[in-house]
Amino acid sequence: PSAASRWMACTPAPRLEELFPNTSSEFADEGTVAHAVAEAYLHNFDNPAKYAEAIDDLFLDSYHGPMFDKHFSAELEQYAIDFGDFVLEEAVGDHILLIEQRLDLRRWVPEGFGTADGIVVRDGTLFMNDLKYGKGVKVSSVENKQLMIYALGCIEAYSFLYDFDKVSMRIYQPRINNISIYTMNVSDLLEWAKEVEVKAKQAFNGEGEFVPGEHCRFCKAAATC
């Protein structure tokens, strides 16, 4: 889903990108640390001692430990906590709060899964919150295809629990003071899902025409396409 803006515009791109290695970066590792801190806070926001213990555990964790040693800071921690408080703003009344929730998207995207940072489900509106820790590119939630596909997964998973007819997609990008909120009707999202289903199937099969454009920016094959 994070590449949906690319493969919906240029359906052969994902199969071409498979020819190039996956690489991480310092920026990606920094984002991983921020997300882990936000998750620890959301699980333990009402118990400071347990939150501190969760952070200590992350330093000791074989996967997170090296990244925490390198990137954890008071500034990063505060940004992550601020995101947690942003999520909790909507966690009022009768609701459920879901943290780092894995979403099954296979109804629309072959082998498709995604993880939502913070979901608040309640009657009327479902709130889907996404932490973007990077500061190089300002990210908008308006017609953000990744978030819209995640929203479809939320509708599939939680519409039987609460009666909501809107999904609010909320991006929190603290290092550039960017909060972007975009709300869609569930009916409109389900109508848009028909296009997703077609494009995702083409992309999975490597079908369609190559189409250059702004979406090429993060394509691994851009230099040789």
Z-matrix of the N, CA and C atoms (Angstrom, degrees):
N
C 1 1.465
C 2 1.529 1 114.50
N 3 1.343 2 117.39 1 -31.22
C 4 1.460 3 119.05 2 -179.17
C 5 1.523 4 111.77 3 -64.44
N 6 1.327 5 117.41 4 -19.54
C 7 1.465 6 121.60 5 178.10
C 8 1.523 7 112.14 6 -104.99
N 9 1.319 8 117.65 7 14.69
C 10 1.466 9 120.53 8 -173.86
C 11 1.519 10 112.68 9 -61.41
N 12 1.333 11 117.27 10 -35.63
C 13 1.464 12 118.63 11 179.85
C 14 1.527 13 110.40 12 -63.27
N 15 1.334 14 116.45 13 -25.22
C 16 1.463 15 120.79 14 178.95
C 17 1.519 16 111.15 15 -82.87
N 18 1.362 17 116.51 16 -52.62
C 19 1.465 18 116.68 17 -173.80
C 20 1.529 19 113.67 18 -76.28
N 21 1.321 20 117.58 19 -17.20
C 22 1.462 21 117.37 20 173.77
C 23 1.526 22 111.34 21 -77.59
N 24 1.347 23 116.27 22 -25.01
C 25 1.463 24 120.18 23 177.55
C 26 1.526 25 111.40 24 -89.00
N 27 1.346 26 115.83 25 -34.86
C 28 1.467 27 121.72 26 -175.51
C 29 1.522 28 107.81 27 -135.00
N 30 1.304 29 116.42 28 86.93
C 31 1.464 30 120.61 29 -170.11
C 32 1.537 31 114.92 30 -63.83
N 33 1.340 32 121.52 31 -26.80
C 34 1.474 33 118.63 32 178.87
C 35 1.532 34 112.95 33 -78.09
N 36 1.327 35 118.68 34 -9.28
C 37 1.460 36 121.58 35 -171.65
C 38 1.527 37 114.12 36 -57.59
N 39 1.339 38 120.17 37 -46.59
C 40 1.472 39 118.78 38 -175.01
C 41 1.526 40 113.89 39 -59.69
N 42 1.304 41 117.75 40 -40.49
C 43 1.470 42 119.58 41 -179.59
C 44 1.532 43 110.79 42 -69.09
N 45 1.336 44 117.33 43 -34.00
C 46 1.458 45 119.86 44 175.97
C 47 1.527 46 110.34 45 -68.06
N 48 1.318 47 116.71 46 -38.63
C 49 1.469 48 121.05 47 -179.38
C 50 1.528 49 111.78 48 -65.39
N 51 1.329 50 116.87 49 -23.78
C 52 1.468 51 119.76 50 178.64
C 53 1.525 52 112.32 51 -61.00
N 54 1.323 53 117.92 52 -19.66
C 55 1.453 54 121.84 53 -179.45
C 56 1.526 55 111.99 54 -77.06
N 57 1.333 56 116.68 55 -8.26
C 58 1.458 57 121.20 56 -176.64
C 59 1.527 58 109.59 57 -113.73
N 60 1.323 59 117.78 58 145.49
C 61 1.476 60 120.06 59 -176.12
C 62 1.521 61 112.65 60 -69.97
N 63 1.332 62 115.14 61 149.94
C 64 1.456 63 120.61 62 171.62
C 65 1.528 64 108.40 63 -79.10
N 66 1.310 65 116.23 64 132.80
C 67 1.460 66 120.59 65 178.66
C 68 1.518 67 109.26 66 -130.21
N 69 1.313 68 115.35 67 147.12
C 70 1.456 69 120.80 68 173.84
C 71 1.519 70 108.49 69 -98.45
N 72 1.313 71 117.26 70 -179.80
C 73 1.459 72 121.43 71 179.34
C 74 1.514 73 108.77 72 -152.31
N 75 1.315 74 115.67 73 166.27
C 76 1.459 75 120.44 74 176.78
C 77 1.524 76 110.28 75 -60.76
N 78 1.317 77 116.00 76 -35.26
C 79 1.470 78 120.05 77 -179.52
C 80 1.522 79 110.74 78 -67.11
N 81 1.342 80 115.98 79 -40.87
C 82 1.466 81 119.86 80 178.85
C 83 1.527 82 110.40 81 -65.87
N 84 1.332 83 116.66 82 -41.51
C 85 1.465 84 119.95 83 179.11
C 86 1.532 85 111.03 84 -63.94
N 87 1.309 86 115.98 85 -39.72
C 88 1.464 87 120.68 86 177.70
C 89 1.523 88 110.41 87 -61.50
N 90 1.337 89 116.25 88 -42.24
C 91 1.461 90 120.40 89 177.01
C 92 1.510 91 112.51 90 -63.85
N 93 1.337 92 116.26 91 -37.77
C 94 1.469 93 120.50 92 177.41
C 95 1.525 94 110.86 93 -60.88
N 96 1.330 95 116.22 94 -42.48
C 97 1.464 96 120.52 95 178.60
C 98 1.521 97 110.56 96 -63.34
N 99 1.333 98 117.22 97 -45.26
C 100 1.466 99 120.72 98 -179.77
C 101 1.517 100 111.21 99 -60.67
N 102 1.326 101 117.02 100 -41.95
C 103 1.460 102 120.55 101 179.59
C 104 1.526 103 111.58 102 -66.36
N 105 1.326 104 116.57 103 -38.71
C 106 1.470 105 120.10 104 179.42
C 107 1.526 106 111.00 105 -65.61
N 108 1.333 107 116.78 106 -39.51
C 109 1.471 108 120.06 107 177.40
C 110 1.522 109 110.50 108 -65.93
N 111 1.334 110 117.01 109 -43.40
C 112 1.465 111 120.55 110 178.92
C 113 1.526 112 111.03 111 -60.93
N 114 1.335 113 116.05 112 -40.82
C 115 1.465 114 120.06 113 178.67
C 116 1.525 115 110.57 114 -63.71
N 117 1.331 116 116.64 115 -44.29
C 118 1.469 117 120.65 116 179.34
C 119 1.526 118 110.59 117 -61.00
N 120 1.325 119 116.31 118 -40.06
C 121 1.469 120 119.95 119 -179.75
C 122 1.527 121 111.44 120 -67.78
N 123 1.320 122 116.96 121 -44.54
C 124 1.466 123 119.97 122 -177.95
C 125 1.531 124 111.76 123 -64.97
N 126 1.323 125 116.83 124 -31.98
C 127 1.462 126 119.75 125 177.00
C 128 1.524 127 112.34 126 -74.02
N 129 1.340 128 116.62 127 -24.59
C 130 1.469 129 120.19 128 -170.35
C 131 1.526 130 113.33 129 -133.13
N 132 1.330 131 117.76 130 25.32
C 133 1.470 132 120.31 131 -174.62
C 134 1.526 133 112.83 132 -60.77
N 135 1.312 134 116.87 133 -24.67
C 136 1.462 135 120.29 134 -178.29
C 137 1.532 136 112.46 135 -98.24
N 138 1.339 137 116.71 136 8.51
C 139 1.464 138 121.01 137 -178.94
C 140 1.535 139 109.22 138 -144.01
N 141 1.340 140 117.18 139 87.70
C 142 1.469 141 120.78 140 -175.97
C 143 1.529 142 113.71 141 -55.79
N 144 1.326 143 117.42 142 -35.96
C 145 1.461 144 120.09 143 -178.71
C 146 1.532 145 110.97 144 -65.04
N 147 1.327 146 116.26 145 -43.21
C 148 1.465 147 120.15 146 179.15
C 149 1.531 148 110.84 147 -68.20
N 150 1.339 149 116.23 148 -35.38
C 151 1.468 150 119.42 149 176.61
C 152 1.532 151 110.01 150 -62.15
N 153 1.327 152 117.16 151 -46.99
C 154 1.464 153 121.08 152 179.34
C 155 1.525 154 111.01 153 -60.95
N 156 1.318 155 116.41 154 -38.32
C 157 1.463 156 120.80 155 177.88
C 158 1.530 157 110.71 156 -65.28
N 159 1.339 158 116.04 157 -39.74
C 160 1.466 159 120.15 158 179.38
C 161 1.529 160 110.70 159 -64.03
N 162 1.332 161 117.34 160 -39.70
C 163 1.464 162 120.60 161 177.78
C 164 1.528 163 110.21 162 -65.20
N 165 1.324 164 117.66 163 -42.76
C 166 1.471 165 120.94 164 177.25
C 167 1.523 166 110.97 165 -59.26
N 168 1.329 167 116.29 166 -40.11
C 169 1.466 168 120.43 167 179.35
C 170 1.527 169 111.29 168 -63.48
N 171 1.344 170 116.74 169 -36.56
C 172 1.464 171 120.38 170 179.75
C 173 1.532 172 110.76 171 -66.50
N 174 1.317 173 117.60 172 -36.30
C 175 1.459 174 120.70 173 176.09
C 176 1.531 175 111.27 174 -63.45
N 177 1.318 176 116.32 175 -31.55
C 178 1.459 177 121.07 176 -177.49
C 179 1.525 178 112.87 177 -89.22
N 180 1.324 179 116.85 178 -14.12
C 181 1.461 180 121.88 179 -176.90
C 182 1.531 181 110.67 180 -66.99
N 183 1.320 182 116.58 181 138.21
C 184 1.469 183 120.40 182 -175.30
C 185 1.528 184 111.97 183 -64.81
N 186 1.332 185 117.67 184 -30.88
C 187 1.472 186 120.88 185 179.71
C 188 1.521 187 111.00 186 -84.58
N 189 1.339 188 116.81 187 -52.74
C 190 1.459 189 120.50 188 -174.68
C 191 1.524 190 113.33 189 -78.62
N 192 1.345 191 117.35 190 -28.61
C 193 1.454 192 121.28 191 -171.86
C 194 1.522 193 115.31 192 -50.10
N 195 1.340 194 118.53 193 -54.20
C 196 1.467 195 119.24 194 -179.45
C 197 1.531 196 113.24 195 -59.75
N 198 1.318 197 116.68 196 -37.76
C 199 1.464 198 119.73 197 178.74
C 200 1.524 199 111.03 198 -69.15
N 201 1.337 200 117.21 199 -38.97
C 202 1.464 201 120.58 200 178.25
C 203 1.523 202 110.83 201 -65.09
N 204 1.319 203 117.12 202 -41.34
C 205 1.458 204 120.39 203 177.76
C 206 1.529 205 111.33 204 -57.46
N 207 1.317 206 115.69 205 -34.63
C 208 1.463 207 120.10 206 -174.81
C 209 1.527 208 113.47 207 -89.41
N 210 1.343 209 117.21 208 -36.32
C 211 1.469 210 119.39 209 -167.75
C 212 1.524 211 115.46 210 -115.54
N 213 1.306 212 118.70 211 -18.23
C 214 1.461 213 119.18 212 -177.30
C 215 1.526 214 110.09 213 -65.98
N 216 1.337 215 115.05 214 135.64
C 217 1.462 216 121.03 215 178.07
C 218 1.521 217 108.49 216 -152.64
N 219 1.324 218 115.93 217 166.02
C 220 1.463 219 120.15 218 177.82
C 221 1.521 220 110.62 219 -62.37
N 222 1.329 221 116.50 220 -35.91
C 223 1.462 222 120.69 221 179.58
C 224 1.525 223 110.57 222 -65.70
N 225 1.330 224 115.96 223 -48.85
C 226 1.466 225 119.85 224 179.09
C 227 1.520 226 110.06 225 -59.91
N 228 1.314 227 117.20 226 -43.83
C 229 1.462 228 120.50 227 -179.44
C 230 1.521 229 111.40 228 -59.87
N 231 1.331 230 116.99 229 -42.63
C 232 1.455 231 119.71 230 -178.84
C 233 1.525 232 111.64 231 -66.69
N 234 1.324 233 116.60 232 -39.57
C 235 1.463 234 119.45 233 176.93
C 236 1.533 235 110.81 234 -61.48
N 237 1.330 236 116.77 235 -41.73
C 238 1.463 237 121.18 236 -179.92
C 239 1.526 238 111.24 237 -66.03
N 240 1.332 239 116.39 238 -40.38
C 241 1.466 240 120.54 239 176.95
C 242 1.527 241 110.54 240 -65.54
N 243 1.317 242 116.55 241 -39.90
C 244 1.473 243 120.15 242 177.74
C 245 1.527 244 110.49 243 -60.44
N 246 1.330 245 116.17 244 -40.05
C 247 1.475 246 118.78 245 176.07
C 248 1.520 247 110.38 246 -62.78
N 249 1.329 248 116.99 247 -44.03
C 250 1.456 249 119.78 248 177.88
C 251 1.519 250 112.32 249 -57.01
N 252 1.326 251 116.46 250 -43.46
C 253 1.468 252 119.90 251 178.05
C 254 1.529 253 111.36 252 -64.99
N 255 1.333 254 116.20 253 -34.05
C 256 1.463 255 121.30 254 176.51
C 257 1.528 256 110.02 255 -61.86
N 258 1.317 257 116.78 256 -43.47
C 259 1.468 258 121.34 257 177.42
C 260 1.528 259 110.22 258 -63.09
N 261 1.323 260 115.66 259 -44.97
C 262 1.468 261 121.08 260 -174.36
C 263 1.529 262 112.88 261 -68.87
N 264 1.321 263 117.31 262 -17.57
C 265 1.472 264 120.37 263 177.05
C 266 1.528 265 111.69 264 -54.35
N 267 1.317 266 116.03 265 -36.25
C 268 1.464 267 120.56 266 -176.50
C 269 1.527 268 112.43 267 -96.04
N 270 1.320 269 117.53 268 -4.02
C 271 1.470 270 121.02 269 -178.10
C 272 1.526 271 109.66 270 -86.90
N 273 1.333 272 114.61 271 66.72
C 274 1.463 273 121.26 272 -177.04
C 275 1.531 274 109.45 273 -125.72
N 276 1.331 275 115.59 274 159.05
C 277 1.468 276 119.76 275 179.20
C 278 1.519 277 111.57 276 63.94
N 279 1.310 278 115.45 277 -153.27
C 280 1.467 279 121.44 278 179.13
C 281 1.523 280 108.74 279 -76.61
N 282 1.318 281 117.65 280 111.06
C 283 1.459 282 121.48 281 -175.39
C 284 1.523 283 109.77 282 -156.87
N 285 1.331 284 115.44 283 169.72
C 286 1.456 285 120.94 284 165.53
C 287 1.523 286 107.57 285 -125.89
N 288 1.329 287 116.03 286 143.23
C 289 1.459 288 122.96 287 178.14
C 290 1.516 289 108.22 288 -112.02
N 291 1.323 290 116.44 289 126.14
C 292 1.461 291 122.45 290 -178.42
C 293 1.524 292 108.29 291 -121.23
N 294 1.329 293 116.25 292 126.85
C 295 1.462 294 122.34 293 -172.70
C 296 1.518 295 109.66 294 -116.07
N 297 1.347 296 116.40 295 129.27
C 298 1.467 297 121.67 296 -177.72
C 299 1.527 298 109.84 297 47.65
N 300 1.319 299 114.51 298 54.45
C 301 1.456 300 121.34 299 -174.09
C 302 1.523 301 111.51 300 -87.08
N 303 1.314 302 115.91 301 125.08
C 304 1.475 303 121.03 302 177.35
C 305 1.523 304 109.12 303 -77.23
N 306 1.310 305 116.25 304 129.46
C 307 1.457 306 122.62 305 -177.39
C 308 1.529 307 109.93 306 -112.31
N 309 1.304 308 115.61 307 134.46
C 310 1.459 309 122.22 308 176.82
C 311 1.524 310 108.05 309 -90.41
N 312 1.321 311 116.45 310 114.72
C 313 1.459 312 121.87 311 -175.16
C 314 1.527 313 112.29 312 -111.45
N 315 1.322 314 116.31 313 13.23
C 316 1.461 315 120.00 314 -171.81
C 317 1.524 316 113.73 315 -67.80
N 318 1.311 317 117.47 316 -16.04
C 319 1.467 318 118.71 317 176.58
C 320 1.530 319 110.64 318 -62.26
N 321 1.349 320 116.89 319 -28.66
C 322 1.467 321 121.33 320 -176.98
C 323 1.522 322 112.84 321 -116.41
N 324 1.330 323 117.57 322 -31.67
C 325 1.465 324 121.50 323 -173.84
C 326 1.532 325 108.68 324 -123.51
N 327 1.327 326 119.27 325 117.14
C 328 1.467 327 120.50 326 -179.37
C 329 1.531 328 111.23 327 -53.78
N 330 1.327 329 116.14 328 129.98
C 331 1.465 330 123.12 329 -179.04
C 332 1.534 331 112.19 330 55.65
N 333 1.327 332 116.50 331 27.23
C 334 1.456 333 120.79 332 -174.11
C 335 1.520 334 113.53 333 -88.41
N 336 1.330 335 115.10 334 127.05
C 337 1.463 336 122.37 335 172.61
C 338 1.518 337 107.99 336 -138.06
N 339 1.314 338 116.15 337 161.12
C 340 1.456 339 120.70 338 176.11
C 341 1.515 340 109.51 339 -157.33
N 342 1.313 341 116.15 340 164.83
C 343 1.461 342 121.12 341 179.51
C 344 1.519 343 109.37 342 -123.99
N 345 1.326 344 116.25 343 121.85
C 346 1.462 345 121.89 344 179.07
C 347 1.521 346 108.94 345 -94.19
N 348 1.320 347 116.54 346 134.27
C 349 1.465 348 121.19 347 -174.45
C 350 1.526 349 112.22 348 -65.86
N 351 1.325 350 116.86 349 -46.82
C 352 1.458 351 120.09 350 -178.53
C 353 1.510 352 111.18 351 -154.31
N 354 1.322 353 117.25 352 119.84
C 355 1.466 354 122.50 353 -179.29
C 356 1.520 355 109.01 354 -117.85
N 357 1.311 356 115.55 355 132.99
C 358 1.459 357 121.18 356 172.06
C 359 1.525 358 107.22 357 -117.97
N 360 1.318 359 116.11 358 118.51
C 361 1.465 360 121.37 359 -179.30
C 362 1.516 361 108.76 360 -108.31
N 363 1.317 362 115.82 361 127.01
C 364 1.457 363 120.89 362 175.19
C 365 1.520 364 108.34 363 -156.59
N 366 1.312 365 116.58 364 167.54
C 367 1.461 366 119.96 365 -179.56
C 368 1.530 367 110.61 366 -59.29
N 369 1.323 368 115.06 367 142.92
C 370 1.462 369 120.51 368 177.95
C 371 1.510 370 112.87 369 95.18
N 372 1.330 371 116.60 370 -62.81
C 373 1.459 372 121.50 371 -174.89
C 374 1.527 373 110.91 372 -139.48
N 375 1.327 374 116.10 373 137.40
C 376 1.457 375 121.97 374 169.88
C 377 1.531 376 107.32 375 -99.38
N 378 1.324 377 116.39 376 131.58
C 379 1.460 378 121.81 377 -178.11
C 380 1.525 379 109.54 378 -107.14
N 381 1.334 380 115.86 379 122.86
C 382 1.454 381 121.20 380 -179.03
C 383 1.526 382 107.63 381 -117.89
N 384 1.337 383 115.96 382 116.38
C 385 1.459 384 122.15 383 -172.49
C 386 1.518 385 111.07 384 -109.89
N 387 1.329 386 116.22 385 136.29
C 388 1.459 387 121.27 386 -176.38
C 389 1.523 388 109.43 387 -130.69
N 390 1.333 389 116.42 388 123.39
C 391 1.457 390 122.22 389 177.16
C 392 1.523 391 109.47 390 -88.51
N 393 1.316 392 115.71 391 122.65
C 394 1.464 393 121.80 392 173.42
C 395 1.526 394 106.73 393 -114.15
N 396 1.329 395 116.45 394 108.63
C 397 1.457 396 118.92 395 -174.78
C 398 1.525 397 112.83 396 -87.48
N 399 1.318 398 117.78 397 -17.98
C 400 1.463 399 120.39 398 -179.43
C 401 1.522 400 112.07 399 -66.72
N 402 1.302 401 115.06 400 157.20
C 403 1.465 402 119.88 401 179.37
C 404 1.529 403 112.86 402 -125.22
N 405 1.327 404 116.86 403 2.77
C 406 1.455 405 119.55 404 -178.29
C 407 1.516 406 113.60 405 -76.87
N 408 1.332 407 116.90 406 -34.95
C 409 1.465 408 121.54 407 -177.31
C 410 1.527 409 108.72 408 -129.28
N 411 1.309 410 117.02 409 125.25
C 412 1.465 411 121.36 410 176.59
C 413 1.531 412 108.55 411 -73.02
N 414 1.318 413 116.49 412 126.72
C 415 1.460 414 121.63 413 -175.26
C 416 1.529 415 109.46 414 -106.17
N 417 1.312 416 116.00 415 129.25
C 418 1.465 417 121.70 416 178.53
C 419 1.521 418 110.20 417 -103.19
N 420 1.309 419 115.80 418 144.97
C 421 1.467 420 120.18 419 175.74
C 422 1.522 421 111.74 420 -86.37
N 423 1.323 422 117.78 421 -10.07
C 424 1.467 423 121.33 422 -176.01
C 425 1.528 424 109.93 423 -68.09
N 426 1.319 425 115.15 424 115.85
C 427 1.463 426 122.09 425 -179.10
C 428 1.533 427 111.14 426 51.60
N 429 1.335 428 115.60 427 36.27
C 430 1.460 429 121.78 428 176.98
C 431 1.524 430 108.53 429 -75.26
N 432 1.313 431 116.12 430 113.15
C 433 1.465 432 120.08 431 -170.04
C 434 1.526 433 112.38 432 -66.02
N 435 1.322 434 117.76 433 -35.94
C 436 1.459 435 119.73 434 176.53
C 437 1.525 436 110.52 435 -59.25
N 438 1.326 437 116.51 436 -49.01
C 439 1.461 438 119.96 437 -178.36
C 440 1.520 439 111.34 438 -67.52
N 441 1.320 440 117.09 439 -35.51
C 442 1.465 441 119.78 440 -179.99
C 443 1.531 442 110.53 441 -66.33
N 444 1.343 443 116.94 442 -37.95
C 445 1.470 444 119.62 443 176.78
C 446 1.528 445 109.88 444 -68.39
N 447 1.333 446 117.40 445 -41.81
C 448 1.460 447 120.07 446 174.37
C 449 1.525 448 110.61 447 -58.35
N 450 1.332 449 115.85 448 -39.92
C 451 1.467 450 119.75 449 179.78
C 452 1.525 451 110.81 450 -61.54
N 453 1.330 452 116.95 451 -36.79
C 454 1.467 453 119.66 452 176.12
C 455 1.525 454 110.37 453 -61.69
N 456 1.328 455 116.57 454 -40.59
C 457 1.462 456 119.76 455 177.25
C 458 1.514 457 112.10 456 -63.40
N 459 1.327 458 116.22 457 -37.11
C 460 1.468 459 120.54 458 177.72
C 461 1.528 460 111.21 459 -66.33
N 462 1.320 461 115.90 460 -41.96
C 463 1.460 462 120.21 461 178.63
C 464 1.531 463 109.82 462 -60.51
N 465 1.328 464 114.86 463 -45.29
C 466 1.462 465 120.54 464 -179.48
C 467 1.529 466 111.33 465 -61.20
N 468 1.335 467 116.01 466 -39.98
C 469 1.459 468 120.12 467 -171.97
C 470 1.520 469 114.08 468 -85.41
N 471 1.341 470 117.90 469 -31.70
C 472 1.466 471 118.84 470 -166.35
C 473 1.525 472 115.82 471 -124.32
N 474 1.327 473 117.62 472 -1.49
C 475 1.465 474 118.23 473 -177.87
C 476 1.522 475 112.94 474 -67.35
N 477 1.341 476 116.94 475 -19.14
C 478 1.465 477 118.98 476 178.54
C 479 1.527 478 111.74 477 -82.43
N 480 1.352 479 116.79 478 -13.67
C 481 1.460 480 120.12 479 -178.43
C 482 1.530 481 111.95 480 -88.67
N 483 1.328 482 115.48 481 -39.07
C 484 1.458 483 121.34 482 -178.14
C 485 1.521 484 109.09 483 -134.26
N 486 1.314 485 114.95 484 155.09
C 487 1.469 486 120.87 485 -178.15
C 488 1.528 487 108.84 486 -97.13
N 489 1.333 488 116.42 487 86.75
C 490 1.466 489 119.99 488 178.21
C 491 1.526 490 109.35 489 -116.45
N 492 1.326 491 115.39 490 141.96
C 493 1.460 492 120.32 491 179.05
C 494 1.520 493 112.46 492 -116.63
N 495 1.346 494 116.75 493 2.83
C 496 1.454 495 121.56 494 177.49
C 497 1.522 496 109.63 495 -134.26
N 498 1.332 497 115.47 496 151.50
C 499 1.465 498 121.73 497 172.64
C 500 1.521 499 107.85 498 -124.09
N 501 1.324 500 115.54 499 123.68
C 502 1.465 501 121.48 500 177.93
C 503 1.520 502 108.48 501 -100.18
N 504 1.338 503 116.30 502 116.83
C 505 1.463 504 122.39 503 -179.19
C 506 1.527 505 107.78 504 -100.87
N 507 1.336 506 115.52 505 120.08
C 508 1.463 507 120.80 506 -168.72
C 509 1.528 508 111.06 507 -126.17
N 510 1.324 509 115.72 508 116.95
C 511 1.466 510 121.38 509 177.52
C 512 1.522 511 108.86 510 -99.63
N 513 1.328 512 114.85 511 132.75
C 514 1.460 513 121.90 512 177.65
C 515 1.523 514 107.39 513 -120.07
N 516 1.317 515 116.61 514 110.13
C 517 1.467 516 123.06 515 -177.00
C 518 1.534 517 107.85 516 -122.77
N 519 1.331 518 116.70 517 83.25
C 520 1.463 519 120.36 518 -164.10
C 521 1.516 520 116.00 519 -68.61
N 522 1.314 521 118.32 520 -31.22
C 523 1.465 522 119.05 521 -172.39
C 524 1.529 523 113.00 522 -73.75
N 525 1.332 524 116.46 523 -11.89
C 526 1.475 525 118.67 524 173.19
C 527 1.538 526 110.07 525 -124.66
N 528 1.330 527 115.36 526 21.42
C 529 1.473 528 121.24 527 175.88
C 530 1.530 529 112.23 528 53.51
N 531 1.311 530 115.61 529 43.32
C 532 1.463 531 120.45 530 -178.89
C 533 1.523 532 110.76 531 -109.38
N 534 1.314 533 115.79 532 114.42
C 535 1.462 534 121.88 533 169.84
C 536 1.526 535 106.47 534 -118.89
N 537 1.314 536 116.37 535 118.67
C 538 1.458 537 121.31 536 -176.93
C 539 1.523 538 108.80 537 -123.86
N 540 1.335 539 116.08 538 125.41
C 541 1.467 540 121.35 539 -176.39
C 542 1.526 541 109.39 540 -126.06
N 543 1.308 542 115.74 541 129.65
C 544 1.466 543 121.23 542 -179.41
C 545 1.523 544 108.33 543 -137.60
N 546 1.326 545 116.15 544 127.55
C 547 1.464 546 121.13 545 -176.58
C 548 1.521 547 110.37 546 -116.20
N 549 1.328 548 115.22 547 135.14
C 550 1.464 549 120.97 548 177.87
C 551 1.519 550 110.25 549 -128.37
N 552 1.315 551 115.15 550 151.48
C 553 1.462 552 120.61 551 172.55
C 554 1.528 553 109.14 552 -72.55
N 555 1.310 554 115.79 553 142.85
C 556 1.466 555 120.70 554 177.25
C 557 1.525 556 110.24 555 -57.01
N 558 1.311 557 117.19 556 -39.78
C 559 1.473 558 120.99 557 -179.07
C 560 1.527 559 111.41 558 -62.07
N 561 1.338 560 116.74 559 -38.71
C 562 1.472 561 119.85 560 178.75
C 563 1.522 562 111.37 561 -69.81
N 564 1.323 563 116.88 562 -37.98
C 565 1.462 564 120.35 563 177.51
C 566 1.524 565 111.36 564 -63.61
N 567 1.313 566 116.15 565 -41.72
C 568 1.461 567 119.49 566 179.99
C 569 1.522 568 111.60 567 -68.02
N 570 1.310 569 117.33 568 -32.01
C 571 1.463 570 120.90 569 175.14
C 572 1.530 571 110.02 570 -67.93
N 573 1.337 572 116.79 571 -43.29
C 574 1.466 573 121.93 572 178.47
C 575 1.525 574 110.89 573 -64.28
N 576 1.320 575 116.78 574 -29.43
C 577 1.468 576 121.35 575 -178.71
C 578 1.526 577 112.07 576 -58.57
N 579 1.319 578 117.58 577 -27.17
C 580 1.464 579 120.22 578 178.77
C 581 1.527 580 110.55 579 -61.65
N 582 1.336 581 116.59 580 -39.83
C 583 1.470 582 120.85 581 177.63
C 584 1.525 583 110.54 582 -68.02
N 585 1.334 584 116.19 583 -41.62
C 586 1.462 585 120.65 584 178.88
C 587 1.525 586 110.45 585 -57.40
N 588 1.308 587 115.65 586 -45.74
C 589 1.462 588 121.22 587 -176.87
C 590 1.524 589 111.09 588 -58.80
N 591 1.325 590 116.72 589 -43.59
C 592 1.463 591 121.47 590 -179.67
C 593 1.525 592 110.59 591 -66.50
N 594 1.340 593 115.92 592 -49.70
C 595 1.463 594 120.30 593 -177.11
C 596 1.530 595 111.72 594 -65.46
N 597 1.328 596 116.74 595 -39.78
C 598 1.460 597 120.44 596 -178.86
C 599 1.529 598 110.97 597 -64.70
N 600 1.313 599 116.50 598 -39.44
C 601 1.469 600 119.85 599 178.74
C 602 1.534 601 110.30 600 -64.91
N 603 1.336 602 116.31 601 -42.29
C 604 1.466 603 119.75 602 177.48
C 605 1.530 604 110.70 603 -62.00
N 606 1.331 605 115.55 604 -44.76
C 607 1.465 606 119.85 605 -178.65
C 608 1.525 607 111.02 606 -63.78
N 609 1.309 608 116.39 607 -41.27
C 610 1.468 609 120.97 608 179.88
C 611 1.525 610 110.45 609 -62.18
N 612 1.320 611 115.89 610 -36.54
C 613 1.467 612 120.88 611 -178.75
C 614 1.528 613 112.82 612 -88.96
N 615 1.330 614 117.64 613 -3.25
C 616 1.461 615 120.80 614 -178.82
C 617 1.509 616 113.30 615 70.94
N 618 1.305 617 116.73 616 28.53
C 619 1.468 618 121.64 617 -176.45
C 620 1.530 619 111.07 618 -98.13
N 621 1.320 620 115.13 619 164.61
C 622 1.459 621 121.18 620 175.65
C 623 1.522 622 112.38 621 102.19
N 624 1.315 623 115.62 622 -177.64
C 625 1.459 624 122.51 623 -176.26
C 626 1.528 625 110.30 624 -101.86
N 627 1.337 626 116.17 625 145.66
C 628 1.456 627 120.33 626 173.15
C 629 1.528 628 109.49 627 -71.56
N 630 1.311 629 115.81 628 131.80
C 631 1.462 630 121.46 629 -177.90
C 632 1.524 631 109.04 630 -129.56
N 633 1.329 632 118.58 631 111.44
C 634 1.462 633 120.33 632 179.17
C 635 1.522 634 111.49 633 -77.59
N 636 1.326 635 115.15 634 156.21
C 637 1.457 636 119.40 635 179.25
C 638 1.521 637 111.10 636 168.19
N 639 1.306 638 116.50 637 -168.64
C 640 1.453 639 122.05 638 179.98
C 641 1.528 640 112.11 639 -57.91
N 642 1.342 641 116.02 640 -30.26
C 643 1.465 642 120.40 641 -178.67
C 644 1.530 643 112.63 642 -65.71
N 645 1.335 644 118.76 643 -12.50
C 646 1.468 645 121.74 644 179.20
C 647 1.523 646 112.03 645 -72.71
N 648 1.317 647 117.84 646 -12.11
C 649 1.466 648 121.92 647 -170.47
C 650 1.528 649 113.71 648 -52.12
N 651 1.331 650 116.69 649 -42.95
C 652 1.453 651 119.51 650 -177.89
C 653 1.524 652 113.91 651 -108.38
N 654 1.324 653 116.49 652 15.82
C 655 1.463 654 120.75 653 179.60
C 656 1.529 655 109.73 654 -76.48
N 657 1.330 656 116.36 655 129.08
C 658 1.454 657 120.77 656 -178.65
C 659 1.535 658 111.98 657 -64.78
N 660 1.335 659 116.28 658 -22.86
C 661 1.459 660 120.13 659 -177.12
C 662 1.527 661 112.83 660 -96.76
N 663 1.314 662 117.10 661 5.95
C 664 1.478 663 120.13 662 -171.52
C 665 1.523 664 112.58 663 -58.01
N 666 1.331 665 117.56 664 -36.85
C 667 1.474 666 119.55 665 -174.44
C 668 1.519 667 112.93 666 -73.01
N 669 1.326 668 117.01 667 -21.42
C 670 1.458 669 119.89 668 -175.72
C 671 1.524 670 113.51 669 -120.86
N 672 1.318 671 117.92 670 0.39
C 673 1.457 672 121.43 671 -176.45
C 674 1.523 673 110.52 672 -62.98
